[in-house]
């Protein structure tokens, strides 16, 4: 009976050794991974909701207006009536409602 108690105490002690590691993983997920997944979902919804005439900014800092939208690309017009075909994932920001800087 005494031997059984020692074995049970050793097993529960082993679990207590892993408890801080499990706690660190849970905190890491809650503060790092979950918010990043939320931002990615919002960005995907934004890109899917783009329409002709929206003013956008690309990840490279190019400002333009959407002329045509395909499944994986966007044709945008930049200053001087030049057209660029860009990947849809390069669009980072909507500037349609932004006020111009003075």
N, CA, C and O atoms as a Tinker XYZ file with bonds, in Angstrom:
   408  protein
     1  N      0.822000   -1.188000    0.000000    73     2
     2  CA     0.000000    0.000000    0.000000    64     1     3
     3  C      0.868000    1.255000    0.000000    63     2     4     5
     4  O      0.577000    2.229000   -0.694000    81     3
     5  N      1.935000    1.212000    0.788000    73     3     6
     6  CA     2.842000    2.339000    0.874000    64     5     7
     7  C      3.550000    2.579000   -0.463000    63     6     8     9
     8  O      3.779000    3.726000   -0.844000    81     7
     9  N      3.890000    1.521000   -1.162000    73     7    10
    10  CA     4.539000    1.619000   -2.466000    64     9    11
    11  C      3.597000    2.247000   -3.483000    63    10    12    13
    12  O      4.032000    3.031000   -4.327000    81    11
    13  N      2.334000    1.917000   -3.415000    73    11    14
    14  CA     1.334000    2.482000   -4.319000    64    13    15
    15  C      1.220000    3.988000   -4.128000    63    14    16    17
    16  O      1.092000    4.721000   -5.109000    81    15
    17  N      1.265000    4.461000   -2.901000    73    15    18
    18  CA     1.207000    5.897000   -2.640000    64    17    19
    19  C      2.417000    6.624000   -3.211000    63    18    20    21
    20  O      2.290000    7.730000   -3.735000    81    19
    21  N      3.564000    6.020000   -3.115000    73    19    22
    22  CA     4.782000    6.625000   -3.650000    64    21    23
    23  C      4.681000    6.739000   -5.165000    63    22    24    25
    24  O      5.064000    7.765000   -5.727000    81    23
    25  N      4.180000    5.717000   -5.835000    73    23    26
    26  CA     4.035000    5.729000   -7.294000    64    25    27
    27  C      3.040000    6.798000   -7.714000    63    26    28    29
    28  O      3.291000    7.523000   -8.676000    81    27
    29  N      1.914000    6.913000   -7.013000    73    27    30
    30  CA     0.917000    7.928000   -7.332000    64    29    31
    31  C      1.467000    9.336000   -7.119000    63    30    32    33
    32  O      1.169000   10.238000   -7.902000    81    31
    33  N      2.257000    9.532000   -6.080000    73    31    34
    34  CA     2.845000   10.837000   -5.826000    64    33    35
    35  C      3.852000   11.197000   -6.922000    63    34    36    37
    36  O      3.938000   12.358000   -7.322000    81    35
    37  N      4.603000   10.227000   -7.402000    73    35    38
    38  CA     5.578000   10.485000   -8.462000    64    37    39
    39  C      4.871000   10.832000   -9.771000    63    38    40    41
    40  O      5.338000   11.694000  -10.516000    81    39
    41  N      3.748000   10.170000  -10.057000    73    39    42
    42  CA     3.009000   10.452000  -11.283000    64    41    43
    43  C      2.404000   11.859000  -11.232000    63    42    44    45
    44  O      2.466000   12.591000  -12.220000    81    43
    45  N      1.829000   12.237000  -10.112000    73    43    46
    46  CA     1.240000   13.567000  -10.018000    64    45    47
    47  C      2.332000   14.633000  -10.019000    63    46    48    49
    48  O      2.106000   15.741000  -10.506000    81    47
    49  N      3.483000   14.326000   -9.496000    73    47    50
    50  CA     4.601000   15.251000   -9.519000    64    49    51
    51  C      5.082000   15.463000  -10.960000    63    50    52    53
    52  O      5.478000   16.573000  -11.315000    81    51
    53  N      5.053000   14.439000  -11.774000    73    51    54
    54  CA     5.422000   14.558000  -13.188000    64    53    55
    55  C      4.461000   15.465000  -13.933000    63    54    56    57
    56  O      4.879000   16.241000  -14.792000    81    55
    57  N      3.186000   15.377000  -13.616000    73    55    58
    58  CA     2.183000   16.243000  -14.227000    64    57    59
    59  C      2.403000   17.693000  -13.814000    63    58    60    61
    60  O      2.252000   18.603000  -14.629000    81    59
    61  N      2.753000   17.906000  -12.576000    73    59    62
    62  CA     3.007000   19.266000  -12.084000    64    61    63
    63  C      4.234000   19.882000  -12.759000    63    62    64    65
    64  O      4.329000   21.104000  -12.878000    81    63
    65  N      5.164000   19.049000  -13.196000    73    63    66
    66  CA     6.339000   19.567000  -13.908000    64    65    67
    67  C      5.949000   20.110000  -15.277000    63    66    68    69
    68  O      6.572000   21.062000  -15.750000    81    67
    69  N      4.947000   19.541000  -15.924000    73    67    70
    70  CA     4.509000   19.980000  -17.249000    64    69    71
    71  C      3.492000   21.116000  -17.198000    63    70    72    73
    72  O      3.237000   21.747000  -18.224000    81    71
    73  N      2.914000   21.391000  -16.054000    73    71    74
    74  CA     1.897000   22.428000  -15.927000    64    73    75
    75  C      2.400000   23.819000  -16.347000    63    74    76    77
    76  O      1.672000   24.516000  -17.054000    81    75
    77  N      3.601000   24.257000  -15.952000    73    75    78
    78  CA     4.076000   25.567000  -16.423000    64    77    79
    79  C      4.251000   25.623000  -17.950000    63    78    80    81
    80  O      3.964000   26.649000  -18.565000    81    79
    81  N      4.709000   24.553000  -18.548000    73    79    82
    82  CA     4.873000   24.503000  -20.002000    64    81    83
    83  C      3.515000   24.609000  -20.699000    63    82    84    85
    84  O      3.376000   25.333000  -21.685000    81    83
    85  N      2.541000   23.907000  -20.199000    73    83    86
    86  CA     1.194000   23.969000  -20.770000    64    85    87
    87  C      0.622000   25.376000  -20.608000    63    86    88    89
    88  O     -0.010000   25.897000  -21.527000    81    87
    89  N      0.838000   25.984000  -19.465000    73    87    90
    90  CA     0.368000   27.348000  -19.218000    64    89    91
    91  C      1.022000   28.348000  -20.175000    63    90    92    93
    92  O      0.347000   29.249000  -20.674000    81    91
    93  N      2.309000   28.207000  -20.433000    73    91    94
    94  CA     3.016000   29.085000  -21.367000    64    93    95
    95  C      2.443000   28.943000  -22.772000    63    94    96    97
    96  O      2.260000   29.945000  -23.464000    81    95
    97  N      2.158000   27.732000  -23.200000    73    95    98
    98  CA     1.592000   27.496000  -24.534000    64    97    99
    99  C      0.217000   28.136000  -24.651000    63    98   100   101
   100  O     -0.089000   28.747000  -25.675000    81    99
   101  N     -0.613000   28.008000  -23.631000    73    99   102
   102  CA    -1.955000   28.601000  -23.649000    64   101   103
   103  C     -1.868000   30.126000  -23.708000    63   102   104   105
   104  O     -2.590000   30.753000  -24.484000    81   103
   105  N     -1.011000   30.719000  -22.915000    73   103   106
   106  CA    -0.850000   32.180000  -22.919000    64   105   107
   107  C     -0.307000   32.648000  -24.273000    63   106   108   109
   108  O     -0.782000   33.646000  -24.813000    81   107
   109  N      0.668000   31.948000  -24.817000    73   107   110
   110  CA     1.232000   32.288000  -26.119000    64   109   111
   111  C      0.149000   32.254000  -27.192000    63   110   112   113
   112  O      0.078000   33.155000  -28.028000    81   111
   113  N     -0.686000   31.232000  -27.175000    73   111   114
   114  CA    -1.769000   31.131000  -28.161000    64   113   115
   115  C     -2.756000   32.276000  -27.997000    63   114   116   117
   116  O     -3.191000   32.874000  -28.981000    81   115
   117  N     -3.107000   32.579000  -26.762000    73   115   118
   118  CA    -4.130000   33.591000  -26.495000    64   117   119
   119  C     -3.673000   34.995000  -26.882000    63   118   120   121
   120  O     -4.468000   35.784000  -27.393000    81   119
   121  N     -2.399000   35.314000  -26.646000    73   119   122
   122  CA    -1.922000   36.671000  -26.903000    64   121   123
   123  C     -1.212000   36.846000  -28.242000    63   122   124   125
   124  O     -1.057000   37.984000  -28.686000    81   123
   125  N     -0.781000   35.798000  -28.897000    73   123   126
   126  CA    -0.014000   35.944000  -30.140000    64   125   127
   127  C     -0.726000   35.326000  -31.347000    63   126   128   129
   128  O     -0.948000   36.010000  -32.346000    81   127
   129  N     -1.073000   34.079000  -31.268000    73   127   130
   130  CA    -1.605000   33.363000  -32.429000    64   129   131
   131  C     -3.040000   33.772000  -32.724000    63   130   132   133
   132  O     -3.380000   34.017000  -33.882000    81   131
   133  N     -3.877000   33.849000  -31.720000    73   131   134
   134  CA    -5.289000   34.182000  -31.919000    64   133   135
   135  C     -5.488000   35.572000  -32.535000    63   134   136   137
   136  O     -6.264000   35.689000  -33.484000    81   135
   137  N     -4.830000   36.626000  -32.049000    73   135   138
   138  CA    -4.995000   37.937000  -32.694000    64   137   139
   139  C     -4.482000   37.970000  -34.134000    63   138   140   141
   140  O     -5.059000   38.648000  -34.985000    81   139
   141  N     -3.401000   37.238000  -34.407000    73   139   142
   142  CA    -2.875000   37.192000  -35.769000    64   141   143
   143  C     -3.871000   36.512000  -36.706000    63   142   144   145
   144  O     -4.051000   36.962000  -37.837000    81   143
   145  N     -4.511000   35.455000  -36.265000    73   143   146
   146  CA    -5.512000   34.780000  -37.089000    64   145   147
   147  C     -6.698000   35.705000  -37.341000    63   146   148   149
   148  O     -7.268000   35.696000  -38.432000    81   147
   149  N     -7.076000   36.499000  -36.345000    73   147   150
   150  CA    -8.177000   37.444000  -36.500000    64   149   151
   151  C     -7.838000   38.509000  -37.539000    63   150   152   153
   152  O     -8.672000   38.843000  -38.380000    81   151
   153  N     -6.605000   39.049000  -37.483000    73   151   154
   154  CA    -6.178000   40.053000  -38.474000    64   153   155
   155  C     -6.159000   39.480000  -39.883000    63   154   156   157
   156  O     -6.567000   40.155000  -40.828000    81   155
   157  N     -5.693000   38.246000  -40.038000    73   155   158
   158  CA    -5.662000   37.618000  -41.358000    64   157   159
   159  C     -7.071000   37.436000  -41.903000    63   158   160   161
   160  O     -7.299000   37.637000  -43.096000    81   159
   161  N     -8.012000   37.063000  -41.057000    73   159   162
   162  CA    -9.393000   36.883000  -41.480000    64   161   163
   163  C    -10.001000   38.215000  -41.916000    63   162   164   165
   164  O    -10.693000   38.278000  -42.932000    81   163
   165  N     -9.745000   39.288000  -41.147000    73   163   166
   166  CA   -10.257000   40.611000  -41.506000    64   165   167
   167  C     -9.664000   41.096000  -42.823000    63   166   168   169
   168  O    -10.375000   41.687000  -43.637000    81   167
   169  N     -8.374000   40.857000  -43.045000    73   167   170
   170  CA    -7.722000   41.271000  -44.287000    64   169   171
   171  C     -8.277000   40.500000  -45.477000    63   170   172   173
   172  O     -8.458000   41.069000  -46.554000    81   171
   173  N     -8.548000   39.214000  -45.295000    73   171   174
   174  CA    -9.133000   38.413000  -46.375000    64   173   175
   175  C    -10.530000   38.924000  -46.708000    63   174   176   177
   176  O    -10.873000   39.051000  -47.883000    81   175
   177  N    -11.338000   39.220000  -45.698000    73   175   178
   178  CA   -12.680000   39.759000  -45.940000    64   177   179
   179  C    -12.611000   41.106000  -46.647000    63   178   180   181
   180  O    -13.427000   41.382000  -47.527000    81   179
   181  N    -11.640000   41.958000  -46.273000    73   179   182
   182  CA   -11.456000   43.244000  -46.935000    64   181   183
   183  C    -11.131000   43.049000  -48.409000    63   182   184   185
   184  O    -11.719000   43.709000  -49.266000    81   183
   185  N    -10.200000   42.147000  -48.712000    73   183   186
   186  CA    -9.806000   41.921000  -50.108000    64   185   187
   187  C    -10.956000   41.339000  -50.927000    63   186   188   189
   188  O    -11.103000   41.655000  -52.108000    81   187
   189  N    -11.757000   40.502000  -50.310000    73   187   190
   190  CA   -12.896000   39.922000  -51.018000    64   189   191
   191  C    -14.009000   40.946000  -51.262000    63   190   192   193
   192  O    -14.823000   40.774000  -52.169000    81   191
   193  N    -14.045000   42.015000  -50.450000    73   191   194
   194  CA   -15.111000   43.006000  -50.585000    64   193   195
   195  C    -14.727000   44.180000  -51.489000    63   194   196   197
   196  O    -15.518000   45.107000  -51.664000    81   195
   197  N    -13.521000   44.150000  -52.064000    73   195   198
   198  CA   -13.120000   45.239000  -52.952000    64   197   199
   199  C    -14.030000   45.292000  -54.169000    63   198   200   201
   200  O    -14.511000   44.265000  -54.647000    81   199
   201  N    -14.259000   46.518000  -54.670000    73   199   202
   202  CA   -15.094000   46.676000  -55.861000    64   201   203
   203  C    -14.482000   47.734000  -56.763000    63   202   204   205
   204  O    -13.591000   48.479000  -56.354000    81   203
   205  N    -14.959000   47.788000  -57.960000    73   203   206
   206  CA   -14.460000   48.736000  -58.947000    64   205   207
   207  C    -14.650000   50.161000  -58.430000    63   206   208   209
   208  O    -15.718000   50.506000  -57.922000    81   207
   209  N    -13.613000   50.981000  -58.561000    73   207   210
   210  CA   -13.664000   52.368000  -58.130000    64   209   211
   211  C    -13.061000   52.622000  -56.758000    63   210   212   213
   212  O    -12.847000   53.778000  -56.393000    81   211
   213  N    -12.779000   51.572000  -55.985000    73   211   214
   214  CA   -12.159000   51.752000  -54.670000    64   213   215
   215  C    -10.728000   52.250000  -54.833000    63   214   216   217
   216  O    -10.011000   51.830000  -55.741000    81   215
   217  N    -10.324000   53.149000  -53.941000    73   215   218
   218  CA    -8.944000   53.620000  -53.908000    64   217   219
   219  C     -8.197000   52.756000  -52.909000    63   218   220   221
   220  O     -8.661000   52.548000  -51.788000    81   219
   221  N     -7.027000   52.249000  -53.321000    73   219   222
   222  CA    -6.291000   51.285000  -52.505000    64   221   223
   223  C     -4.818000   51.650000  -52.416000    63   222   224   225
   224  O     -4.318000   52.489000  -53.165000    81   223
   225  N     -4.137000   50.998000  -51.482000    73   223   226
   226  CA    -2.693000   51.084000  -51.335000    64   225   227
   227  C     -2.164000   49.661000  -51.307000    63   226   228   229
   228  O     -2.741000   48.790000  -50.656000    81   227
   229  N     -1.063000   49.426000  -52.016000    73   227   230
   230  CA    -0.454000   48.102000  -52.030000    64   229   231
   231  C      0.601000   48.002000  -50.932000    63   230   232   233
   232  O      0.948000   48.998000  -50.298000    81   231
   233  N      1.099000   46.802000  -50.719000    73   231   234
   234  CA     2.150000   46.601000  -49.717000    64   233   235
   235  C      3.425000   47.333000  -50.106000    63   234   236   237
   236  O      4.246000   47.636000  -49.241000    81   235
   237  N      3.607000   47.621000  -51.384000    73   235   238
   238  CA     4.770000   48.370000  -51.847000    64   237   239
   239  C      4.585000   49.868000  -51.762000    63   238   240   241
   240  O      5.505000   50.613000  -52.097000    81   239
   241  N      3.422000   50.337000  -51.325000    73   239   242
   242  CA     3.175000   51.751000  -51.167000    64   241   243
   243  C      2.643000   52.446000  -52.410000    63   242   244   245
   244  O      2.711000   53.671000  -52.506000    81   243
   245  N      2.117000   51.693000  -53.357000    73   243   246
   246  CA     1.573000   52.263000  -54.588000    64   245   247
   247  C      0.094000   52.576000  -54.370000    63   246   248   249
   248  O     -0.683000   51.713000  -53.962000    81   247
   249  N     -0.279000   53.824000  -54.648000    73   247   250
   250  CA    -1.661000   54.270000  -54.523000    64   249   251
   251  C     -2.326000   54.165000  -55.888000    63   250   252   253
   252  O     -1.715000   54.493000  -56.905000    81   251
   253  N     -3.566000   53.711000  -55.914000    73   251   254
   254  CA    -4.279000   53.620000  -57.170000    64   253   255
   255  C     -5.759000   53.386000  -56.971000    63   254   256   257
   256  O     -6.258000   53.336000  -55.846000    81   255
   257  N     -6.461000   53.241000  -58.106000    73   255   258
   258  CA    -7.900000   53.021000  -58.095000    64   257   259
   259  C     -8.187000   51.712000  -58.828000    63   258   260   261
   260  O     -7.610000   51.447000  -59.882000    81   259
   261  N     -9.071000   50.904000  -58.271000    73   259   262
   262  CA    -9.398000   49.593000  -58.838000    64   261   263
   263  C    -10.202000   49.782000  -60.119000    63   262   264   265
   264  O    -11.212000   50.486000  -60.131000    81   263
   265  N     -9.743000   49.144000  -61.202000    73   263   266
   266  CA   -10.467000   49.165000  -62.469000    64   265   267
   267  C    -11.143000   47.833000  -62.752000    63   266   268   269
   268  O    -12.249000   47.782000  -63.290000    81   267
   269  N    -10.463000   46.761000  -62.383000    73   267   270
   270  CA   -10.987000   45.416000  -62.671000    64   269   271
   271  C    -10.505000   44.461000  -61.594000    63   270   272   273
   272  O     -9.379000   44.576000  -61.110000    81   271
   273  N    -11.357000   43.522000  -61.219000    73   271   274
   274  CA   -11.012000   42.542000  -60.192000    64   273   275
   275  C    -11.200000   41.142000  -60.746000    63   274   276   277
   276  O    -12.270000   40.796000  -61.247000    81   275
   277  N    -10.147000   40.343000  -60.649000    73   275   278
   278  CA   -10.224000   38.934000  -61.022000    64   277   279
   279  C    -10.201000   38.078000  -59.770000    63   278   280   281
   280  O    -10.312000   38.590000  -58.656000    81   279
   281  N    -10.057000   36.777000  -59.954000    73   279   282
   282  CA   -10.013000   35.882000  -58.797000    64   281   283
   283  C     -8.766000   36.114000  -57.957000    63   282   284   285
   284  O     -8.833000   36.137000  -56.728000    81   283
   285  N     -7.618000   36.287000  -58.629000    73   283   286
   286  CA    -6.352000   36.413000  -57.909000    64   285   287
   287  C     -5.589000   37.688000  -58.245000    63   286   288   289
   288  O     -4.475000   37.878000  -57.758000    81   287
   289  N     -6.156000   38.557000  -59.057000    73   287   290
   290  CA    -5.452000   39.767000  -59.457000    64   289   291
   291  C     -6.397000   40.967000  -59.449000    63   290   292   293
   292  O     -7.620000   40.833000  -59.418000    81   291
   293  N     -5.783000   42.129000  -59.476000    73   291   294
   294  CA    -6.515000   43.395000  -59.571000    64   293   295
   295  C     -5.786000   44.247000  -60.602000    63   294   296   297
   296  O     -4.558000   44.330000  -60.591000    81   295
   297  N     -6.537000   44.870000  -61.480000    73   295   298
   298  CA    -5.958000   45.857000  -62.379000    64   297   299
   299  C     -6.310000   47.213000  -61.788000    63   298   300   301
   300  O     -7.478000   47.552000  -61.599000    81   299
   301  N     -5.257000   47.979000  -61.502000    73   299   302
   302  CA    -5.466000   49.277000  -60.875000    64   301   303
   303  C     -4.871000   50.375000  -61.732000    63   302   304   305
   304  O     -3.898000   50.175000  -62.460000    81   303
   305  N     -5.483000   51.536000  -61.624000    73   303   306
   306  CA    -5.007000   52.696000  -62.369000    64   305   307
   307  C     -4.236000   53.585000  -61.402000    63   306   308   309
   308  O     -4.728000   53.937000  -60.330000    81   307
   309  N     -3.014000   53.941000  -61.803000    73   307   310
   310  CA    -2.200000   54.841000  -60.991000    64   309   311
   311  C     -2.124000   56.183000  -61.704000    63   310   312   313
   312  O     -2.683000   56.338000  -62.789000    81   311
   313  N     -1.452000   57.134000  -61.118000    73   311   314
   314  CA    -1.373000   58.481000  -61.676000    64   313   315
   315  C     -0.871000   58.455000  -63.112000    63   314   316   317
   316  O      0.029000   57.688000  -63.453000    81   315
   317  N     -1.452000   59.287000  -63.936000    73   315   318
   318  CA    -1.064000   59.336000  -65.345000    64   317   319
   319  C     -1.803000   58.323000  -66.187000    63   318   320   321
   320  O     -1.392000   58.040000  -67.312000    81   319
   321  N     -2.868000   57.780000  -65.676000    73   319   322
   322  CA    -3.696000   56.790000  -66.356000    64   321   323
   323  C     -2.915000   55.526000  -66.741000    63   322   324   325
   324  O     -3.254000   54.854000  -67.715000    81   323
   325  N     -1.877000   55.212000  -65.975000    73   323   326
   326  CA    -1.143000   53.965000  -66.160000    64   325   327
   327  C     -1.879000   52.857000  -65.431000    63   326   328   329
   328  O     -2.492000   53.082000  -64.387000    81   327
   329  N     -1.811000   51.655000  -65.992000    73   327   330
   330  CA    -2.489000   50.512000  -65.380000    64   329   331
   331  C     -1.465000   49.496000  -64.908000    63   330   332   333
   332  O     -0.473000   49.223000  -65.583000    81   331
   333  N     -1.727000   48.950000  -63.744000    73   331   334
   334  CA    -0.879000   47.917000  -63.168000    64   333   335
   335  C     -1.731000   46.707000  -62.833000    63   334   336   337
   336  O     -2.833000   46.833000  -62.298000    81   335
   337  N     -1.209000   45.543000  -63.151000    73   335   338
   338  CA    -1.876000   44.294000  -62.763000    64   337   339
   339  C     -1.110000   43.774000  -61.548000    63   338   340   341
   340  O      0.076000   43.454000  -61.632000    81   339
   341  N     -1.809000   43.699000  -60.427000    73   339   342
   342  CA    -1.164000   43.273000  -59.185000    64   341   343
   343  C     -1.895000   42.069000  -58.608000    63   342   344   345
   344  O     -3.056000   41.813000  -58.926000    81   343
   345  N     -1.200000   41.349000  -57.768000    73   343   346
   346  CA    -1.800000   40.227000  -57.061000    64   345   347
   347  C     -2.744000   40.768000  -55.991000    63   346   348   349
   348  O     -2.446000   41.771000  -55.342000    81   347
   349  N     -3.863000   40.111000  -55.813000    73   347   350
   350  CA    -4.861000   40.571000  -54.845000    64   349   351
   351  C     -4.295000   40.612000  -53.429000    63   350   352   353
   352  O     -4.712000   41.440000  -52.619000    81   351
   353  N     -3.359000   39.735000  -53.128000    73   351   354
   354  CA    -2.792000   39.705000  -51.780000    64   353   355
   355  C     -1.866000   40.881000  -51.511000    63   354   356   357
   356  O     -1.448000   41.074000  -50.369000    81   355
   357  N     -1.529000   41.679000  -52.535000    73   355   358
   358  CA    -0.666000   42.840000  -52.343000    64   357   359
   359  C     -1.447000   44.054000  -51.859000    63   358   360   361
   360  O     -0.843000   45.049000  -51.458000    81   359
   361  N     -2.768000   43.996000  -51.887000    73   359   362
   362  CA    -3.576000   45.129000  -51.427000    64   361   363
   363  C     -3.633000   45.089000  -49.912000    63   362   364   365
   364  O     -3.978000   44.069000  -49.315000    81   363
   365  N     -3.288000   46.218000  -49.295000    73   363   366
   366  CA    -3.188000   46.240000  -47.843000    64   365   367
   367  C     -4.169000   47.200000  -47.191000    63   366   368   369
   368  O     -4.533000   47.010000  -46.030000    81   367
   369  N     -4.606000   48.236000  -47.918000    73   367   370
   370  CA    -5.390000   49.271000  -47.267000    64   369   371
   371  C     -6.376000   49.901000  -48.242000    63   370   372   373
   372  O     -6.093000   50.051000  -49.431000    81   371
   373  N     -7.533000   50.264000  -47.713000    73   371   374
   374  CA    -8.555000   50.964000  -48.494000    64   373   375
   375  C     -8.448000   52.455000  -48.196000    63   374   376   377
   376  O     -8.494000   52.863000  -47.036000    81   375
   377  N     -8.307000   53.260000  -49.231000    73   375   378
   378  CA    -8.169000   54.709000  -49.074000    64   377   379
   379  C     -9.366000   55.453000  -49.626000    63   378   380   381
   380  O     -9.291000   56.668000  -49.807000    81   379
   381  N    -10.469000   54.772000  -49.899000    73   379   382
   382  CA   -11.636000   55.394000  -50.512000    64   381   383
   383  C    -12.185000   56.532000  -49.657000    63   382   384   385
   384  O    -12.516000   57.595000  -50.182000    81   383
   385  N    -12.283000   56.322000  -48.365000    73   383   386
   386  CA   -12.863000   57.310000  -47.471000    64   385   387
   387  C    -11.820000   58.177000  -46.765000    63   386   388   389
   388  O    -12.172000   58.980000  -45.900000    81   387
   389  N    -10.551000   58.027000  -47.119000    73   387   390
   390  CA    -9.495000   58.774000  -46.438000    64   389   391
   391  C     -9.495000   60.231000  -46.902000    63   390   392   393
   392  O     -9.740000   60.525000  -48.073000    81   391
   393  N     -9.220000   61.120000  -45.976000    73   391   394
   394  CA    -9.127000   62.531000  -46.337000    64   393   395
   395  C     -7.686000   62.828000  -46.746000    63   394   396   397
   396  O     -6.752000   62.312000  -46.131000    81   395
   397  N     -7.495000   63.646000  -47.768000    73   395   398
   398  CA    -6.136000   63.943000  -48.212000    64   397   399
   399  C     -5.361000   64.754000  -47.173000    63   398   400   401
   400  O     -5.921000   65.600000  -46.475000    81   399
   401  N     -4.070000   64.478000  -47.090000    73   399   402
   402  CA    -3.220000   65.213000  -46.152000    64   401   403
   403  C     -2.923000   66.606000  -46.685000    63   402   404   405
   404  O     -2.796000   66.797000  -47.894000    81   403
   405  N     -2.812000   67.567000  -45.796000    73   403   406
   406  CA    -2.527000   68.950000  -46.224000    64   405   407
   407  C     -1.099000   69.304000  -45.967000    63   406   408
   408  O     -0.677000   70.423000  -46.262000    81   407
